[in-house]
Amino acid sequence: MPHHYRYRSNRPGWRRLILASGSPRRRQLIKAIDLPLRIVGSGDDEPDPSAGESPRLYVQRLALQKAKFATKMTRDDIVLGADTSVAIDDAILGKPASATEAVQMLLLLRGRMHEVVTGIAILDTETGICSTSARASKVYMRQYSDNEIARYVESGEPFDKAGAYAAQDASFKPAERIDGCYANVIGLPVCDVLTLLDRIGVPTTFRLGWQIYPGCADCDYWATQTATKKGARRV
């Protein structure tokens, strides 16, 4: 049974944003947006990519599927769905289904560059307007050892994460460098969500006092949005 969370906005009376996600990372990141919030489940069905489907089209398709699923639980709100995959060579990696698959993914990624691609879809249940986008960031993995892989998989951390890892994991620290949107790698490019909201006629900004991730500090969009917002903090 899905859990539901609500957060107050600094702007009472604004449209409510519904996040369709079970991801703890997305549930944290969505708090950055200054709209009344509710968080619901997104369903368990995540079909494999179709033949010839690009990573960008695939994650947008799944994001839209999640958003549509959540419309059953709400009305007159704005629904946000998101999906993240890892793309390397000709493969699209989702969440590992087993310890063996997690090890295989981490071996494939070790010492190499790959892309983390997140698709987002926003549905306005009041107007029927829908907008989607996808963001890709490059992640360069370090040469972690077989023993490190074994310990990480044994911890259980890989199983709810695309590509079987979290770039922000303080113990494993798998990523050597990230080029592009850091929040995208974690699972939700917040700046793109703001852009889509503006596109469908629901402009908003970052929430006052939101503590951004260290990797967001160099984002030009963040700097522009927060230039006049006192109380926004960097961590």
C-alpha positions in Angstrom: 0.0 0.0 0.0 1.6 3.3 -1.0 2.5 5.9 1.6 1.3 9.5 1.0 3.3 12.6 2.1 2.3 16.2 2.1 4.4 19.4 2.4 3.3 22.9 2.7 4.2 25.6 0.2 5.4 29.1 0.9 2.7 30.2 -1.6 -0.7 29.1 -0.2 -3.4 28.6 -2.8 -1.1 27.5 -5.6 -1.8 24.3 -7.6 -0.8 21.1 -5.9 2.0 18.9 -7.4 1.7 15.1 -7.0 4.9 13.1 -7.3 4.3 9.5 -8.5 7.3 7.8 -7.1 8.6 5.3 -4.5 12.1 6.6 -4.7 13.5 8.1 -1.4 15.9 10.2 -3.5 13.1 11.8 -5.6 10.9 12.3 -2.5 13.7 14.3 -1.0 14.5 16.3 -4.2 10.9 17.2 -4.9 10.8 19.2 -1.7 12.9 21.8 -3.6 9.9 23.0 -5.5 7.7 25.7 -4.0 4.3 24.1 -4.5 1.9 22.2 -2.2 3.1 18.6 -2.5 1.7 15.1 -2.2 3.6 11.9 -2.9 2.0 8.7 -4.0 3.0 5.4 -5.5 3.7 4.9 -9.2 2.8 1.3 -9.8 5.2 -1.7 -10.0 5.2 -2.3 -13.8 8.4 -1.2 -15.5 8.5 -2.8 -19.0 11.8 -3.4 -20.8 12.9 -1.1 -23.6 11.3 -1.7 -27.0 13.5 -2.8 -29.9 15.5 0.2 -31.1 14.1 2.5 -28.4 16.6 5.1 -27.3 17.4 5.7 -23.6 15.7 9.1 -23.7 12.5 7.9 -25.3 12.4 4.9 -23.0 12.6 6.9 -19.7 10.1 9.4 -21.0 7.7 6.6 -21.8 8.0 5.1 -18.3 7.8 8.6 -16.7 4.5 9.2 -18.5 3.2 5.7 -17.6 3.9 6.5 -13.9 2.2 9.9 -14.1 -0.9 8.3 -15.8 -1.0 5.7 -13.1 -1.1 8.4 -10.4 -4.0 10.2 -12.0 -6.3 7.5 -10.6 -5.5 8.8 -7.1 -6.1 12.5 -7.7 -8.1 15.1 -9.6 -7.5 18.7 -10.5 -3.8 18.4 -9.6 -0.5 18.4 -11.5 1.1 14.9 -11.6 4.8 14.3 -12.0 6.3 11.0 -13.1 10.0 10.2 -13.4 12.2 7.4 -14.4 16.0 6.9 -14.4 18.1 4.5 -16.4 21.8 4.0 -17.1 23.0 3.8 -20.7 26.3 2.2 -21.6 27.4 0.8 -25.0 24.0 -0.4 -26.5 22.6 -1.4 -23.1 20.0 0.3 -21.0 20.3 -0.7 -17.3 17.5 -0.4 -14.8 17.4 -1.8 -11.3 19.1 -5.1 -10.8 16.7 -8.0 -10.1 19.3 -10.1 -8.2 22.7 -10.0 -6.5 24.2 -11.6 -9.6 22.8 -8.9 -11.9 24.0 -6.2 -9.6 27.5 -7.5 -9.7 27.4 -7.8 -13.5 26.2 -4.1 -13.8 28.9 -2.8 -11.5 31.6 -4.8 -13.4 30.3 -3.4 -16.7 30.4 0.2 -15.3 33.8 -0.1 -13.5 36.4 2.3 -14.7 34.3 3.6 -17.6 32.0 6.5 -18.5 28.3 6.0 -18.9 25.2 8.2 -19.1 22.5 8.5 -16.5 19.3 9.5 -18.2 16.2 10.7 -16.4 12.8 11.2 -18.1 10.1 13.3 -16.5 6.5 13.7 -17.5 4.0 16.3 -16.1 0.3 15.9 -16.5 -2.2 18.6 -15.6 -5.3 16.7 -14.7 -7.4 19.8 -14.9 -6.6 20.8 -18.5 -5.3 17.5 -19.9 -2.0 19.2 -20.9 1.1 16.9 -20.8 4.8 17.7 -21.2 7.8 15.5 -21.1 11.6 15.8 -21.3 14.8 13.9 -20.7 18.1 14.9 -19.2 21.5 13.0 -19.6 24.5 13.3 -17.3 27.9 11.7 -17.8 29.3 9.7 -14.9 32.9 8.5 -14.8 33.3 5.5 -12.5 36.5 4.7 -10.6 38.3 1.4 -10.5 36.7 -0.1 -7.5 37.8 -3.6 -6.5 35.9 -6.9 -6.7 35.8 -6.9 -2.9 34.2 -3.5 -2.8 31.5 -4.7 -5.2 30.8 -7.7 -3.1 30.5 -5.6 0.1 28.3 -3.1 -1.6 26.0 -5.7 -3.1 25.8 -7.5 0.3 24.7 -4.2 1.9 21.5 -4.3 -0.2 22.0 -0.8 -1.5 22.0 -1.5 -5.3 18.6 -3.1 -5.6 16.4 0.0 -5.9 18.8 2.0 -8.1 19.3 2.1 -11.8 22.7 0.7 -12.7 23.0 -0.8 -9.2 24.6 2.2 -7.6 24.1 5.6 -6.0 26.7 8.2 -7.0 26.2 10.0 -3.6 26.9 6.8 -1.5 29.4 8.0 1.1 30.9 4.6 1.7 31.2 3.1 -1.8 31.9 6.4 -3.6 31.7 4.7 -7.1 31.8 7.9 -9.2 35.1 9.6 -9.9 33.5 12.5 -11.8 30.1 13.7 -13.0 29.6 16.0 -16.0 26.2 17.6 -16.1 23.2 17.8 -13.7 24.0 16.2 -10.4 20.4 16.0 -9.3 19.6 14.2 -12.5 22.1 11.4 -11.5 20.4 11.1 -8.1 17.0 10.7 -9.9 15.3 14.0 -10.5 16.5 17.0 -12.5 14.7 19.6 -10.4 15.5 22.5 -12.8 13.8 20.6 -15.7 10.7 20.0 -13.6 10.5 23.8 -13.0 10.9 24.3 -16.8 8.1 21.9 -17.6 5.8 23.5 -15.0 6.4 26.8 -16.6 5.7 25.3 -20.0 2.3 24.1 -19.0 1.4 27.4 -17.3 2.3 26.8 -13.7 5.4 28.8 -13.0 7.1 28.4 -9.6 10.6 28.5 -8.1 12.8 26.8 -5.6 11.5 26.6 -2.0 13.1 29.0 0.4 15.5 27.3 2.7 15.9 24.2 0.6 19.4 22.7 1.1 20.7 21.7 -2.3 23.1 18.9 -2.9 26.8 19.9 -3.2 26.8 19.0 -6.9 24.1 21.5 -7.6 26.1 24.4 -6.4 27.7 25.0 -9.9 24.3 24.9 -11.7 23.6 28.1 -13.6 19.9 27.5 -13.3 20.2 27.3 -9.5 22.2 30.5 -9.4 19.6 32.4 -11.5 16.6 31.1 -9.6 18.1 31.8 -6.2 19.8 35.2 -6.9 17.0 37.1 -5.1 15.7 34.4 -2.8 17.0 35.0 0.7 17.1 31.9 2.9 18.1 29.4 0.3 21.1 27.5 1.6 23.8 25.4 0.1 25.2 22.4 1.9 
